[in-house]
Amino acid sequence: MDQAQIREPATCRWIAHGDTLLFLGPPGTGKTHLAVSLGREAIRQDYNVQFVTAATLVTVLAKPHSDGSLDKQLTMLAPSKLLIVDELRWLPVRGPSPRFA
């Protein structure tokens, strides 16, 4: 694997560009460790960073979504240039299955 490609995320240019970085893989492969390390580097480079589990994020946003105050709750997340959402695989997916024509 190209060493420059491995080191590129630590430059945090992807944050400056508004890009998304997604780590996929089986449990125990270091995704959270890598995300936290990149978050620490982003803080070192003066970015605002928040870390939350997917389940917590859904819990925090569910009530405001139902009572119409979602915009207010989202403004609390807005100052962060980097929002690290961890443990996506533990989040139950609900709703209708997509239909394909």
C-alpha positions in Angstrom: 0.0 0.0 0.0 1.2 3.5 -0.8 2.6 5.2 2.4 1.4 8.7 1.2 -2.2 7.3 0.9 -1.9 6.0 4.5 -0.6 9.3 5.8 -2.9 11.6 3.9 -5.9 11.6 6.4 -3.6 12.9 9.1 -3.1 16.1 7.1 -6.8 16.9 7.8 -7.2 18.4 4.3 -10.3 16.2 3.9 -11.9 18.2 6.8 -11.0 21.5 5.3 -12.6 20.4 2.0 -15.8 19.2 3.8 -15.2 15.6 2.8 -16.4 12.5 4.7 -14.1 9.7 5.8 -15.6 6.3 6.6 -13.9 3.3 8.2 -15.5 0.0 7.4 -14.4 -3.4 8.7 -15.0 -6.2 11.2 -15.0 -5.6 14.9 -11.6 -5.4 16.5 -9.7 -4.0 13.6 -8.9 -0.6 15.0 -11.5 1.6 13.4 -12.3 3.5 16.6 -8.7 3.9 17.5 -7.9 5.3 14.1 -10.9 7.7 14.2 -9.9 8.9 17.7 -6.3 9.4 16.5 -7.5 11.5 13.6 -9.8 13.4 15.9 -6.8 14.2 18.2 -4.8 15.4 15.2 -7.7 17.5 14.0 -7.8 19.1 17.5 -4.1 19.7 17.3 -4.7 21.5 14.1 -7.4 23.7 15.8 -10.5 22.0 14.5 -13.5 21.6 16.7 -14.2 17.9 17.1 -17.0 15.9 18.7 -17.2 12.1 19.2 -20.4 10.3 19.7 -21.8 6.8 19.2 -24.4 6.3 16.6 -26.9 5.1 19.2 -26.3 8.2 21.4 -26.7 10.5 18.4 -30.0 8.9 17.4 -31.2 9.2 21.0 -30.2 12.8 21.3 -31.9 13.7 18.0 -35.0 11.6 18.3 -37.0 13.7 20.7 -36.2 17.0 19.0 -37.2 15.5 15.7 -40.5 14.5 17.1 -41.3 17.8 18.9 -40.1 20.1 16.1 -36.9 21.4 17.7 -34.5 19.4 15.6 -32.9 22.6 14.1 -32.0 23.8 17.6 -30.4 20.5 18.5 -28.5 20.4 15.2 -27.0 23.9 15.9 -25.3 22.3 18.9 -23.4 20.0 16.4 -22.8 22.7 13.9 -19.7 24.3 15.5 -17.8 21.0 15.1 -15.8 20.8 11.9 -15.4 17.0 12.6 -18.1 14.8 14.0 -16.9 11.3 14.7 -19.8 8.9 14.8 -18.7 5.5 16.1 -20.4 2.1 16.3 -22.6 2.4 13.3 -23.1 -1.4 13.1 -24.9 -1.4 16.4 -27.5 1.1 15.2 -30.8 -0.7 14.4 -32.1 0.2 10.9 -35.9 0.7 10.8 -38.3 1.6 8.2 -39.6 0.3 4.9 -37.3 -1.7 2.6 -36.4 0.3 -0.5 -38.3 -0.6 -3.6 -36.6 -1.0 -6.9 -38.4 -0.3 -10.2 
